[in-house]
Amino acid sequence: MKPSIQQIVFLLLTAGAATLSSCNKDDNYDNNNPKSKTELLTAGSWKRTALTSNPAYDWNANGTSSTDVLSIMFACEKDNFDTYKTNGVMETDEGPTKCNPSDPQTWTTTWDLIDNETKILYDASYTYTLVEVTETILRLSGTFEENGVTYTHDETYGH
């Protein structure tokens, strides 16, 4: 039996609808053009939402070490936010509360994406691995040595 023209049109419309409904928009795409990491970084200010250390770290130099460093940070440190500018400058703002009233409200450092945009170089001296950057999440990982111990800090930021 030969299908009717109505059956063919119905099948084509059904297949087209199924194809369209199976597509979903990724946060990093706008009109099928992926945003660059620079565009994602510079889209707004970033506030730290998590900071962990392996092994535990004494952030405040008061004898209390923690793997959840954010939980032991002072409130005046937790409300800071960073803004990446397209000119390679990052501005840190103290937020509503300052730890020291005489500190400036903002200060700057330079930043640059390096190693095929897998790392961020700050102030031409400090390198962090760029673990993830999306429209709403920035995740960094960095290591440093202190008193013969190597620490890995993982930081997460959001808008």
Order of alpha helices (4+ residues) and beta strands (2+ residues): alpha-beta-beta-alpha-beta-beta-alpha-alpha-beta-beta-beta-beta-beta-beta-beta
